[in-house]
Amino acid sequence: QVQLEESGGGLVQAGGSLRLSCAVSGRTFSIYNIHWYRQAPGKEREFVASIAWTGGSTTYADSVKGRFTISTNSAKTTVILQMNSLKPDDTAIYYCRAIVYGGNYWGQGTQVTVSS
């Protein structure tokens, strides 16, 4: 199994920044990639960004390109989502998701609220 724990959410004004962390533990050797998703009230969960566990290639949703950056620490125990130039539309619960052979795991999420 893989365990994921998000942190770093909070309340920020529009134009501000937040840094989300996803602590990764367990059978990390089985991970293909880590994704960040978000879910706003009344909306479906949507993809935000992903990083390949081997090689580190990244992918972003069009809505966050140029504003958000996904990365890992050198020990690959944490996946970071650096969020800059935040907008009220970025308000959501942010989740990390690990894709492994034969399945996937989700964290519990962290709330991000951007005030106008």
Biopython code that builds the backbone (N, CA, C, O; Angstrom):
import numpy as np
from Bio.PDB.StructureBuilder import StructureBuilder

atoms = [
    (1, "GLN", "N", (0.831, -1.205, 0.000)),
    (1, "GLN", "CA", (0.000, 0.000, 0.000)),
    (1, "GLN", "C", (0.861, 1.248, 0.000)),
    (1, "GLN", "O", (2.033, 1.228, 0.375)),
    (2, "VAL", "N", (0.242, 2.331, -0.432)),
    (2, "VAL", "CA", (0.881, 3.649, -0.422)),
    (2, "VAL", "C", (0.015, 4.577, 0.416)),
    (2, "VAL", "O", (-1.207, 4.610, 0.266)),
    (3, "GLN", "N", (0.652, 5.322, 1.290)),
    (3, "GLN", "CA", (-0.063, 6.292, 2.119)),
    (3, "GLN", "C", (0.272, 7.708, 1.640)),
    (3, "GLN", "O", (1.422, 8.016, 1.328)),
    (4, "LEU", "N", (-0.747, 8.555, 1.588)),
    (4, "LEU", "CA", (-0.600, 9.928, 1.133)),
    (4, "LEU", "C", (-1.228, 10.858, 2.165)),
    (4, "LEU", "O", (-2.327, 10.590, 2.652)),
    (5, "GLU", "N", (-0.550, 11.932, 2.497)),
    (5, "GLU", "CA", (-1.102, 12.904, 3.448)),
    (5, "GLU", "C", (-0.800, 14.309, 2.956)),
    (5, "GLU", "O", (0.360, 14.712, 2.868)),
    (6, "GLU", "N", (-1.859, 15.054, 2.634)),
    (6, "GLU", "CA", (-1.718, 16.422, 2.151)),
    (6, "GLU", "C", (-1.650, 17.411, 3.305)),
    (6, "GLU", "O", (-2.213, 17.178, 4.374)),
    (7, "SER", "N", (-0.958, 18.508, 3.076)),
    (7, "SER", "CA", (-0.900, 19.601, 4.040)),
    (7, "SER", "C", (-0.580, 20.895, 3.305)),
    (7, "SER", "O", (-0.197, 20.883, 2.135)),
    (8, "GLY", "N", (-0.745, 22.013, 4.012)),
    (8, "GLY", "CA", (-0.363, 23.304, 3.449)),
    (8, "GLY", "C", (-1.499, 24.167, 2.966)),
    (8, "GLY", "O", (-1.278, 25.302, 2.544)),
    (9, "GLY", "N", (-2.721, 23.649, 3.018)),
    (9, "GLY", "CA", (-3.850, 24.460, 2.582)),
    (9, "GLY", "C", (-4.123, 25.606, 3.553)),
    (9, "GLY", "O", (-3.551, 25.676, 4.641)),
    (10, "GLY", "N", (-5.005, 26.490, 3.130)),
    (10, "GLY", "CA", (-5.362, 27.612, 3.982)),
    (10, "GLY", "C", (-6.121, 28.669, 3.224)),
    (10, "GLY", "O", (-6.601, 28.444, 2.113)),
    (11, "LEU", "N", (-6.221, 29.835, 3.848)),
    (11, "LEU", "CA", (-6.917, 30.979, 3.262)),
    (11, "LEU", "C", (-5.883, 31.982, 2.762)),
    (11, "LEU", "O", (-4.957, 32.344, 3.486)),
    (12, "VAL", "N", (-6.048, 32.423, 1.527)),
    (12, "VAL", "CA", (-5.106, 33.374, 0.934)),
    (12, "VAL", "C", (-5.885, 34.351, 0.058)),
    (12, "VAL", "O", (-6.934, 34.002, -0.484)),
    (13, "GLN", "N", (-5.379, 35.561, -0.079)),
    (13, "GLN", "CA", (-6.021, 36.540, -0.959)),
    (13, "GLN", "C", (-5.654, 36.271, -2.409)),
    (13, "GLN", "O", (-4.607, 35.693, -2.700)),
    (14, "ALA", "N", (-6.513, 36.689, -3.299)),
    (14, "ALA", "CA", (-6.235, 36.560, -4.734)),
    (14, "ALA", "C", (-4.895, 37.209, -5.063)),
    (14, "ALA", "O", (-4.576, 38.290, -4.570)),
    (15, "GLY", "N", (-4.126, 36.538, -5.897)),
    (15, "GLY", "CA", (-2.795, 36.997, -6.247)),
    (15, "GLY", "C", (-1.708, 36.435, -5.355)),
    (15, "GLY", "O", (-0.522, 36.576, -5.653)),
    (16, "GLY", "N", (-2.098, 35.805, -4.273)),
    (16, "GLY", "CA", (-1.139, 35.236, -3.332)),
    (16, "GLY", "C", (-0.664, 33.856, -3.740)),
    (16, "GLY", "O", (-0.989, 33.360, -4.819)),
    (17, "SER", "N", (0.116, 33.243, -2.848)),
    (17, "SER", "CA", (0.715, 31.932, -3.111)),
    (17, "SER", "C", (0.482, 30.983, -1.942)),
    (17, "SER", "O", (0.337, 31.400, -0.793)),
    (18, "LEU", "N", (0.451, 29.708, -2.269)),
    (18, "LEU", "CA", (0.427, 28.644, -1.267)),
    (18, "LEU", "C", (1.291, 27.506, -1.776)),
    (18, "LEU", "O", (1.474, 27.318, -2.978)),
    (19, "ARG", "N", (1.819, 26.751, -0.815)),
    (19, "ARG", "CA", (2.644, 25.593, -1.147)),
    (19, "ARG", "C", (2.022, 24.380, -0.478)),
    (19, "ARG", "O", (2.024, 24.260, 0.747)),
    (20, "LEU", "N", (1.492, 23.487, -1.293)),
    (20, "LEU", "CA", (0.902, 22.258, -0.781)),
    (20, "LEU", "C", (1.934, 21.145, -0.791)),
    (20, "LEU", "O", (2.776, 21.068, -1.686)),
    (21, "SER", "N", (1.858, 20.281, 0.218)),
    (21, "SER", "CA", (2.743, 19.126, 0.285)),
    (21, "SER", "C", (1.920, 17.857, 0.355)),
    (21, "SER", "O", (0.848, 17.832, 0.961)),
    (22, "CYS", "N", (2.422, 16.812, -0.263)),
    (22, "CYS", "CA", (1.827, 15.487, -0.191)),
    (22, "CYS", "C", (2.920, 14.541, 0.300)),
    (22, "CYS", "O", (3.841, 14.206, -0.445)),
    (23, "ALA", "N", (2.814, 14.115, 1.557)),
    (23, "ALA", "CA", (3.786, 13.176, 2.108)),
    (23, "ALA", "C", (3.462, 11.780, 1.607)),
    (23, "ALA", "O", (2.334, 11.306, 1.743)),
    (24, "VAL", "N", (4.457, 11.128, 1.028)),
    (24, "VAL", "CA", (4.282, 9.821, 0.402)),
    (24, "VAL", "C", (5.053, 8.779, 1.196)),
    (24, "VAL", "O", (6.231, 8.973, 1.495)),
    (25, "SER", "N", (4.393, 7.666, 1.541)),
    (25, "SER", "CA", (5.063, 6.604, 2.300)),
    (25, "SER", "C", (4.484, 5.257, 1.899)),
    (25, "SER", "O", (3.486, 5.183, 1.181)),
    (26, "GLY", "N", (5.119, 4.205, 2.368)),
    (26, "GLY", "CA", (4.673, 2.856, 2.053)),
    (26, "GLY", "C", (5.458, 2.285, 0.891)),
    (26, "GLY", "O", (6.665, 2.501, 0.778)),
    (27, "ARG", "N", (4.765, 1.553, 0.025)),
    (27, "ARG", "CA", (5.416, 0.875, -1.105)),
    (27, "ARG", "C", (5.641, 1.853, -2.259)),
    (27, "ARG", "O", (5.047, 1.719, -3.329)),
    (28, "THR", "N", (6.494, 2.819, -2.025)),
    (28, "THR", "CA", (6.671, 3.891, -3.008)),
    (28, "THR", "C", (7.328, 3.394, -4.283)),
    (28, "THR", "O", (7.218, 4.041, -5.325)),
    (29, "PHE", "N", (8.012, 2.254, -4.220)),
    (29, "PHE", "CA", (8.642, 1.700, -5.413)),
    (29, "PHE", "C", (7.600, 1.282, -6.450)),
    (29, "PHE", "O", (7.934, 1.092, -7.619)),
    (30, "SER", "N", (6.345, 1.139, -6.032)),
    (30, "SER", "CA", (5.281, 0.704, -6.940)),
    (30, "SER", "C", (4.589, 1.869, -7.655)),
    (30, "SER", "O", (3.690, 1.661, -8.470)),
    (31, "ILE", "N", (5.019, 3.097, -7.341)),
    (31, "ILE", "CA", (4.344, 4.269, -7.901)),
    (31, "ILE", "C", (4.791, 4.543, -9.333)),
    (31, "ILE", "O", (5.982, 4.499, -9.640)),
    (32, "TYR", "N", (3.831, 4.825, -10.202)),
    (32, "TYR", "CA", (4.130, 5.287, -11.556)),
    (32, "TYR", "C", (4.205, 6.807, -11.588)),
    (32, "TYR", "O", (5.177, 7.381, -12.079)),
    (33, "ASN", "N", (3.190, 7.438, -11.071)),
    (33, "ASN", "CA", (3.198, 8.894, -10.979)),
    (33, "ASN", "C", (2.265, 9.359, -9.869)),
    (33, "ASN", "O", (1.444, 8.601, -9.352)),
    (34, "ILE", "N", (2.420, 10.629, -9.523)),
    (34, "ILE", "CA", (1.598, 11.277, -8.499)),
    (34, "ILE", "C", (0.856, 12.421, -9.156)),
    (34, "ILE", "O", (1.437, 13.223, -9.887)),
    (35, "HIS", "N", (-0.432, 12.486, -8.886)),
    (35, "HIS", "CA", (-1.265, 13.559, -9.421)),
    (35, "HIS", "C", (-1.776, 14.439, -8.289)),
    (35, "HIS", "O", (-1.935, 13.986, -7.156)),
    (36, "TRP", "N", (-2.028, 15.695, -8.610)),
    (36, "TRP", "CA", (-2.855, 16.556, -7.774)),
    (36, "TRP", "C", (-4.183, 16.751, -8.490)),
    (36, "TRP", "O", (-4.228, 17.022, -9.690)),
    (37, "TYR", "N", (-5.259, 16.609, -7.734)),
    (37, "TYR", "CA", (-6.606, 16.890, -8.208)),
    (37, "TYR", "C", (-7.222, 17.934, -7.277)),
    (37, "TYR", "O", (-6.707, 18.199, -6.191)),
    (38, "ARG", "N", (-8.319, 18.511, -7.717)),
    (38, "ARG", "CA", (-9.057, 19.415, -6.832)),
    (38, "ARG", "C", (-10.557, 19.272, -7.082)),
    (38, "ARG", "O", (-10.996, 18.882, -8.164)),
    (39, "GLN", "N", (-11.322, 19.600, -6.051)),
    (39, "GLN", "CA", (-12.775, 19.531, -6.170)),
    (39, "GLN", "C", (-13.373, 20.745, -5.481)),
    (39, "GLN", "O", (-13.249, 20.920, -4.269)),
    (40, "ALA", "N", (-14.020, 21.574, -6.280)),
    (40, "ALA", "CA", (-14.708, 22.752, -5.763)),
    (40, "ALA", "C", (-16.135, 22.368, -5.383)),
    (40, "ALA", "O", (-16.662, 21.377, -5.889)),
    (41, "PRO", "N", (-16.761, 23.136, -4.502)),
    (41, "PRO", "CA", (-18.139, 22.826, -4.093)),
    (41, "PRO", "C", (-19.069, 22.734, -5.296)),
    (41, "PRO", "O", (-19.097, 23.631, -6.139)),
    (42, "GLY", "N", (-19.825, 21.648, -5.372)),
    (42, "GLY", "CA", (-20.801, 21.467, -6.439)),
    (42, "GLY", "C", (-20.219, 21.083, -7.780)),
    (42, "GLY", "O", (-20.940, 21.005, -8.775)),
    (43, "LYS", "N", (-18.901, 20.840, -7.815)),
    (43, "LYS", "CA", (-18.263, 20.488, -9.080)),
    (43, "LYS", "C", (-17.604, 19.128, -8.980)),
    (43, "LYS", "O", (-17.388, 18.603, -7.887)),
    (44, "GLU", "N", (-17.282, 18.555, -10.159)),
    (44, "GLU", "CA", (-16.585, 17.278, -10.177)),
    (44, "GLU", "C", (-15.105, 17.481, -9.857)),
    (44, "GLU", "O", (-14.547, 18.558, -10.063)),
    (45, "ARG", "N", (-14.499, 16.431, -9.357)),
    (45, "ARG", "CA", (-13.059, 16.465, -9.102)),
    (45, "ARG", "C", (-12.335, 16.598, -10.440)),
    (45, "ARG", "O", (-12.680, 15.918, -11.406)),
    (46, "GLU", "N", (-11.328, 17.474, -10.496)),
    (46, "GLU", "CA", (-10.626, 17.702, -11.751)),
    (46, "GLU", "C", (-9.123, 17.583, -11.565)),
    (46, "GLU", "O", (-8.581, 17.844, -10.491)),
    (47, "PHE", "N", (-8.470, 17.180, -12.645)),
    (47, "PHE", "CA", (-7.016, 17.042, -12.667)),
    (47, "PHE", "C", (-6.364, 18.418, -12.614)),
    (47, "PHE", "O", (-6.833, 19.370, -13.238)),
    (48, "VAL", "N", (-5.264, 18.504, -11.850)),
    (48, "VAL", "CA", (-4.512, 19.752, -11.755)),
    (48, "VAL", "C", (-3.111, 19.593, -12.343)),
    (48, "VAL", "O", (-2.703, 20.367, -13.210)),
    (49, "ALA", "N", (-2.384, 18.591, -11.869)),
    (49, "ALA", "CA", (-0.997, 18.419, -12.315)),
    (49, "ALA", "C", (-0.545, 17.010, -11.969)),
    (49, "ALA", "O", (-1.123, 16.353, -11.104)),
    (50, "SER", "N", (0.509, 16.549, -12.663)),
    (50, "SER", "CA", (1.062, 15.239, -12.357)),
    (50, "SER", "C", (2.566, 15.253, -12.570)),
    (50, "SER", "O", (3.103, 16.079, -13.308)),
    (51, "ILE", "N", (3.232, 14.316, -11.903)),
    (51, "ILE", "CA", (4.667, 14.152, -12.056)),
    (51, "ILE", "C", (4.980, 12.666, -12.109)),
    (51, "ILE", "O", (4.469, 11.884, -11.308)),
    (52, "ALA", "N", (5.835, 12.279, -13.072)),
    (52, "ALA", "CA", (6.255, 10.890, -13.189)),
    (52, "ALA", "C", (7.241, 10.555, -12.079)),
    (52, "ALA", "O", (8.168, 11.318, -11.809)),
    (53, "TRP", "N", (7.036, 9.410, -11.438)),
    (53, "TRP", "CA", (7.895, 9.033, -10.311)),
    (53, "TRP", "C", (9.319, 8.744, -10.774)),
    (53, "TRP", "O", (10.286, 8.988, -10.053)),
    (54, "THR", "N", (9.428, 8.216, -11.998)),
    (54, "THR", "CA", (10.738, 8.016, -12.609)),
    (54, "THR", "C", (10.885, 9.000, -13.758)),
    (54, "THR", "O", (10.085, 9.002, -14.694)),
    (55, "GLY", "N", (11.884, 9.809, -13.683)),
    (55, "GLY", "CA", (12.127, 10.769, -14.749)),
    (55, "GLY", "C", (11.638, 12.166, -14.448)),
    (55, "GLY", "O", (12.237, 13.145, -14.892)),
    (56, "GLY", "N", (10.546, 12.271, -13.693)),
    (56, "GLY", "CA", (10.075, 13.577, -13.248)),
    (56, "GLY", "C", (9.360, 14.414, -14.274)),
    (56, "GLY", "O", (9.206, 15.618, -14.071)),
    (57, "SER", "N", (8.907, 13.823, -15.384)),
    (57, "SER", "CA", (8.176, 14.634, -16.348)),
    (57, "SER", "C", (6.854, 15.101, -15.735)),
    (57, "SER", "O", (6.249, 14.398, -14.926)),
    (58, "THR", "N", (6.422, 16.290, -16.130)),
    (58, "THR", "CA", (5.247, 16.909, -15.530)),
    (58, "THR", "C", (4.188, 17.238, -16.568)),
    (58, "THR", "O", (4.487, 17.435, -17.746)),
    (59, "THR", "N", (2.947, 17.294, -16.108)),
    (59, "THR", "CA", (1.796, 17.662, -16.929)),
    (59, "THR", "C", (0.903, 18.571, -16.099)),
    (59, "THR", "O", (0.772, 18.387, -14.889)),
    (60, "TYR", "N", (0.282, 19.563, -16.760)),
    (60, "TYR", "CA", (-0.568, 20.515, -16.061)),
    (60, "TYR", "C", (-1.887, 20.707, -16.798)),
    (60, "TYR", "O", (-1.952, 20.621, -18.024)),
    (61, "ALA", "N", (-2.928, 20.965, -16.030)),
    (61, "ALA", "CA", (-4.186, 21.405, -16.619)),
    (61, "ALA", "C", (-3.985, 22.806, -17.193)),
    (61, "ALA", "O", (-3.200, 23.597, -16.670)),
    (62, "ASP", "N", (-4.708, 23.101, -18.280)),
    (62, "ASP", "CA", (-4.558, 24.415, -18.906)),
    (62, "ASP", "C", (-4.858, 25.551, -17.924)),
    (62, "ASP", "O", (-4.260, 26.624, -18.007)),
    (63, "SER", "N", (-5.768, 25.312, -17.013)),
    (63, "SER", "CA", (-6.203, 26.363, -16.093)),
    (63, "SER", "C", (-5.124, 26.777, -15.096)),
    (63, "SER", "O", (-5.234, 27.834, -14.475)),
    (64, "VAL", "N", (-4.080, 25.959, -14.932)),
    (64, "VAL", "CA", (-3.049, 26.279, -13.938)),
    (64, "VAL", "C", (-1.663, 26.447, -14.555)),
    (64, "VAL", "O", (-0.713, 26.798, -13.855)),
    (65, "LYS", "N", (-1.541, 26.201, -15.855)),
    (65, "LYS", "CA", (-0.229, 26.324, -16.519)),
    (65, "LYS", "C", (0.347, 27.719, -16.320)),
    (65, "LYS", "O", (-0.343, 28.726, -16.481)),
    (66, "GLY", "N", (1.612, 27.752, -15.970)),
    (66, "GLY", "CA", (2.282, 29.030, -15.762)),
    (66, "GLY", "C", (2.102, 29.590, -14.366)),
    (66, "GLY", "O", (2.774, 30.552, -13.996)),
    (67, "ARG", "N", (1.209, 29.006, -13.584)),
    (67, "ARG", "CA", (0.966, 29.488, -12.215)),
    (67, "ARG", "C", (1.347, 28.453, -11.165)),
    (67, "ARG", "O", (1.837, 28.806, -10.092)),
    (68, "PHE", "N", (1.121, 27.164, -11.471)),
    (68, "PHE", "CA", (1.388, 26.082, -10.529)),
    (68, "PHE", "C", (2.616, 25.298, -11.000)),
    (68, "PHE", "O", (2.872, 25.171, -12.198)),
    (69, "THR", "N", (3.362, 24.777, -10.029)),
    (69, "THR", "CA", (4.511, 23.932, -10.333)),
    (69, "THR", "C", (4.487, 22.720, -9.417)),
    (69, "THR", "O", (4.357, 22.854, -8.200)),
    (70, "ILE", "N", (4.615, 21.528, -10.011)),
    (70, "ILE", "CA", (4.659, 20.288, -9.239)),
    (70, "ILE", "C", (6.099, 19.792, -9.225)),
    (70, "ILE", "O", (6.803, 19.873, -10.231)),
    (71, "SER", "N", (6.531, 19.276, -8.075)),
    (71, "SER", "CA", (7.900, 18.787, -7.945)),
    (71, "SER", "C", (7.960, 17.772, -6.810)),
    (71, "SER", "O", (7.005, 17.614, -6.050)),
    (72, "THR", "N", (9.098, 17.087, -6.709)),
    (72, "THR", "CA", (9.337, 16.198, -5.579)),
    (72, "THR", "C", (10.631, 16.611, -4.884)),
    (72, "THR", "O", (11.488, 17.263, -5.480)),
    (73, "ASN", "N", (10.760, 16.224, -3.622)),
    (73, "ASN", "CA", (12.044, 16.428, -2.966)),
    (73, "ASN", "C", (12.998, 15.324, -3.426)),
    (73, "ASN", "O", (12.569, 14.356, -4.054)),
    (74, "SER", "N", (14.265, 15.462, -3.122)),
    (74, "SER", "CA", (15.258, 14.523, -3.646)),
    (74, "SER", "C", (15.052, 13.118, -3.104)),
    (74, "SER", "O", (15.381, 12.140, -3.776)),
    (75, "ALA", "N", (14.516, 13.008, -1.906)),
    (75, "ALA", "CA", (14.292, 11.685, -1.309)),
    (75, "ALA", "C", (13.000, 11.039, -1.792)),
    (75, "ALA", "O", (12.710, 9.889, -1.464)),
    (76, "LYS", "N", (12.224, 11.791, -2.577)),
    (76, "LYS", "CA", (10.932, 11.312, -3.075)),
    (76, "LYS", "C", (10.025, 10.872, -1.937)),
    (76, "LYS", "O", (9.373, 9.830, -2.012)),
    (77, "THR", "N", (9.992, 11.670, -0.895)),
    (77, "THR", "CA", (9.060, 11.427, 0.199)),
    (77, "THR", "C", (7.952, 12.472, 0.234)),
    (77, "THR", "O", (6.984, 12.345, 0.983)),
    (78, "THR", "N", (8.107, 13.506, -0.587)),
    (78, "THR", "CA", (7.122, 14.589, -0.613)),
    (78, "THR", "C", (6.932, 15.076, -2.036)),
    (78, "THR", "O", (7.896, 15.256, -2.780)),
    (79, "VAL", "N", (5.683, 15.285, -2.404)),
    (79, "VAL", "CA", (5.353, 15.914, -3.682)),
    (79, "VAL", "C", (4.781, 17.290, -3.360)),
    (79, "VAL", "O", (3.862, 17.420, -2.551)),
    (80, "ILE", "N", (5.328, 18.296, -3.994)),
    (80, "ILE", "CA", (4.977, 19.678, -3.693)),
    (80, "ILE", "C", (4.195, 20.282, -4.848)),
    (80, "ILE", "O", (4.518, 20.064, -6.016)),
    (81, "LEU", "N", (3.174, 21.034, -4.511)),
    (81, "LEU", "CA", (2.458, 21.823, -5.511)),
    (81, "LEU", "C", (2.594, 23.288, -5.108)),
    (81, "LEU", "O", (1.938, 23.748, -4.174)),
    (82, "GLN", "N", (3.444, 24.008, -5.814)),
    (82, "GLN", "CA", (3.622, 25.432, -5.575)),
    (82, "GLN", "C", (2.592, 26.180, -6.399)),
    (82, "GLN", "O", (2.563, 26.065, -7.624)),
    (83, "MET", "N", (1.747, 26.947, -5.727)),
    (83, "MET", "CA", (0.649, 27.639, -6.402)),
    (83, "MET", "C", (0.853, 29.145, -6.267)),
    (83, "MET", "O", (0.845, 29.682, -5.160)),
    (84, "ASN", "N", (1.033, 29.814, -7.386)),
    (84, "ASN", "CA", (1.230, 31.263, -7.413)),
    (84, "ASN", "C", (0.081, 31.932, -8.166)),
    (84, "ASN", "O", (-0.675, 31.278, -8.883)),
    (85, "SER", "N", (-0.030, 33.221, -7.990)),
    (85, "SER", "CA", (-1.059, 34.012, -8.681)),
    (85, "SER", "C", (-2.434, 33.377, -8.514)),
    (85, "SER", "O", (-3.170, 33.204, -9.485)),
    (86, "LEU", "N", (-2.766, 33.038, -7.299)),
    (86, "LEU", "CA", (-4.011, 32.322, -7.033)),
    (86, "LEU", "C", (-5.226, 33.184, -7.337)),
    (86, "LEU", "O", (-5.212, 34.402, -7.162)),
    (87, "LYS", "N", (-6.267, 32.520, -7.794)),
    (87, "LYS", "CA", (-7.534, 33.160, -8.154)),
    (87, "LYS", "C", (-8.650, 32.557, -7.310)),
    (87, "LYS", "O", (-8.516, 31.436, -6.819)),
    (88, "PRO", "N", (-9.744, 33.284, -7.136)),
    (88, "PRO", "CA", (-10.872, 32.699, -6.399)),
    (88, "PRO", "C", (-11.346, 31.372, -6.990)),
    (88, "PRO", "O", (-11.821, 30.503, -6.258)),
    (89, "ASP", "N", (-11.219, 31.209, -8.318)),
    (89, "ASP", "CA", (-11.619, 29.949, -8.956)),
    (89, "ASP", "C", (-10.739, 28.774, -8.548)),
    (89, "ASP", "O", (-11.087, 27.624, -8.818)),
    (90, "ASP", "N", (-9.612, 29.041, -7.907)),
    (90, "ASP", "CA", (-8.753, 27.954, -7.426)),
    (90, "ASP", "C", (-9.238, 27.394, -6.099)),
    (90, "ASP", "O", (-8.680, 26.413, -5.607)),
    (91, "THR", "N", (-10.256, 27.991, -5.513)),
    (91, "THR", "CA", (-10.799, 27.505, -4.243)),
    (91, "THR", "C", (-11.347, 26.095, -4.413)),
    (91, "THR", "O", (-12.198, 25.848, -5.268)),
    (92, "ALA", "N", (-10.854, 25.176, -3.594)),
    (92, "ALA", "CA", (-11.246, 23.772, -3.707)),
    (92, "ALA", "C", (-10.542, 22.976, -2.618)),
    (92, "ALA", "O", (-9.665, 23.480, -1.916)),
    (93, "ILE", "N", (-10.950, 21.733, -2.501)),
    (93, "ILE", "CA", (-10.171, 20.777, -1.723)),
    (93, "ILE", "C", (-9.186, 20.136, -2.702)),
    (93, "ILE", "O", (-9.568, 19.659, -3.771)),
    (94, "TYR", "N", (-7.914, 20.138, -2.311)),
    (94, "TYR", "CA", (-6.860, 19.588, -3.162)),
    (94, "TYR", "C", (-6.441, 18.226, -2.636)),
    (94, "TYR", "O", (-6.172, 18.053, -1.447)),
    (95, "TYR", "N", (-6.390, 17.258, -3.551)),
    (95, "TYR", "CA", (-6.062, 15.884, -3.214)),
    (95, "TYR", "C", (-4.833, 15.432, -3.990)),
    (95, "TYR", "O", (-4.631, 15.850, -5.130)),
    (96, "CYS", "N", (-4.019, 14.589, -3.388)),
    (96, "CYS", "CA", (-2.996, 13.914, -4.174)),
    (96, "CYS", "C", (-3.413, 12.464, -4.374)),
    (96, "CYS", "O", (-4.111, 11.861, -3.559)),
    (97, "ARG", "N", (-2.954, 11.945, -5.487)),
    (97, "ARG", "CA", (-3.339, 10.604, -5.929)),
    (97, "ARG", "C", (-2.092, 9.910, -6.449)),
    (97, "ARG", "O", (-1.347, 10.484, -7.243)),
    (98, "ALA", "N", (-1.861, 8.682, -6.009)),
    (98, "ALA", "CA", (-0.724, 7.889, -6.477)),
    (98, "ALA", "C", (-1.249, 6.811, -7.423)),
    (98, "ALA", "O", (-2.154, 6.052, -7.077)),
    (99, "ILE", "N", (-0.677, 6.757, -8.603)),
    (99, "ILE", "CA", (-1.000, 5.712, -9.572)),
    (99, "ILE", "C", (0.047, 4.623, -9.424)),
    (99, "ILE", "O", (1.245, 4.864, -9.573)),
    (100, "VAL", "N", (-0.428, 3.419, -9.129)),
    (100, "VAL", "CA", (0.468, 2.273, -8.964)),
    (100, "VAL", "C", (0.008, 1.166, -9.891)),
    (100, "VAL", "O", (-1.059, 1.252, -10.500)),
    (101, "TYR", "N", (0.815, 0.133, -9.994)),
    (101, "TYR", "CA", (0.430, -1.002, -10.829)),
    (101, "TYR", "C", (-0.858, -1.599, -10.286)),
    (101, "TYR", "O", (-0.896, -2.056, -9.144)),
    (102, "GLY", "N", (-1.905, -1.599, -11.085)),
    (102, "GLY", "CA", (-3.150, -2.231, -10.710)),
    (102, "GLY", "C", (-4.102, -1.396, -9.882)),
    (102, "GLY", "O", (-5.134, -1.898, -9.436)),
    (103, "GLY", "N", (-3.778, -0.131, -9.667)),
    (103, "GLY", "CA", (-4.708, 0.656, -8.875)),
    (103, "GLY", "C", (-4.215, 2.054, -8.579)),
    (103, "GLY", "O", (-3.314, 2.566, -9.244)),
    (104, "ASN", "N", (-4.824, 2.674, -7.558)),
    (104, "ASN", "CA", (-4.425, 4.020, -7.185)),
    (104, "ASN", "C", (-4.821, 4.272, -5.737)),
    (104, "ASN", "O", (-5.664, 3.568, -5.180)),
    (105, "TYR", "N", (-4.208, 5.276, -5.138)),
    (105, "TYR", "CA", (-4.483, 5.674, -3.766)),
    (105, "TYR", "C", (-4.727, 7.171, -3.724)),
    (105, "TYR", "O", (-4.163, 7.931, -4.512)),
    (106, "TRP", "N", (-5.583, 7.585, -2.784)),
    (106, "TRP", "CA", (-5.898, 9.000, -2.602)),
    (106, "TRP", "C", (-5.582, 9.425, -1.178)),
    (106, "TRP", "O", (-5.679, 8.637, -0.237)),
    (107, "GLY", "N", (-5.203, 10.690, -1.043)),
    (107, "GLY", "CA", (-5.105, 11.282, 0.278)),
    (107, "GLY", "C", (-6.455, 11.830, 0.704)),
    (107, "GLY", "O", (-7.445, 11.718, -0.019)),
    (108, "GLN", "N", (-6.479, 12.433, 1.908)),
    (108, "GLN", "CA", (-7.726, 12.946, 2.471)),
    (108, "GLN", "C", (-8.044, 14.359, 1.999)),
    (108, "GLN", "O", (-9.179, 14.813, 2.145)),
    (109, "GLY", "N", (-7.086, 15.048, 1.450)),
    (109, "GLY", "CA", (-7.326, 16.375, 0.918)),
    (109, "GLY", "C", (-6.971, 17.495, 1.880)),
    (109, "GLY", "O", (-6.909, 17.301, 3.095)),
    (110, "THR", "N", (-6.740, 18.678, 1.306)),
    (110, "THR", "CA", (-6.477, 19.884, 2.092)),
    (110, "THR", "C", (-7.228, 21.041, 1.441)),
    (110, "THR", "O", (-7.223, 21.186, 0.218)),
    (111, "GLN", "N", (-7.866, 21.855, 2.260)),
    (111, "GLN", "CA", (-8.715, 22.933, 1.757)),
    (111, "GLN", "C", (-7.884, 24.155, 1.391)),
    (111, "GLN", "O", (-7.040, 24.615, 2.161)),
    (112, "VAL", "N", (-8.147, 24.665, 0.197)),
    (112, "VAL", "CA", (-7.558, 25.928, -0.254)),
    (112, "VAL", "C", (-8.703, 26.895, -0.532)),
    (112, "VAL", "O", (-9.615, 26.591, -1.301)),
    (113, "THR", "N", (-8.646, 28.056, 0.098)),
    (113, "THR", "CA", (-9.655, 29.081, -0.122)),
    (113, "THR", "C", (-8.969, 30.367, -0.542)),
    (113, "THR", "O", (-8.089, 30.872, 0.154)),
    (114, "VAL", "N", (-9.382, 30.893, -1.693)),
    (114, "VAL", "CA", (-8.808, 32.131, -2.227)),
    (114, "VAL", "C", (-9.884, 33.204, -2.197)),
    (114, "VAL", "O", (-10.917, 33.075, -2.855)),
    (115, "SER", "N", (-9.642, 34.258, -1.437)),
    (115, "SER", "CA", (-10.622, 35.337, -1.319)),
    (115, "SER", "C", (-10.344, 36.424, -2.350)),
    (115, "SER", "O", (-9.197, 36.670, -2.724)),
    (116, "SER", "N", (-11.408, 37.063, -2.797)),
    (116, "SER", "CA", (-11.262, 38.120, -3.819)),
    (116, "SER", "C", (-11.033, 39.481, -3.190)),
    (116, "SER", "O", (-10.891, 40.474, -3.903)),
]
sb = StructureBuilder()
sb.init_structure("model")
sb.init_model(0)
sb.init_chain("A")
sb.init_seg("    ")
for serial, (resi, resn, name, xyz) in enumerate(atoms, 1):
    if name == "N":
        sb.init_residue(resn, " ", resi, " ")
    sb.init_atom(name, np.array(xyz, "f"), 0.0, 1.0, " ", f" {name:<3s}", serial, name[0])
structure = sb.get_structure()
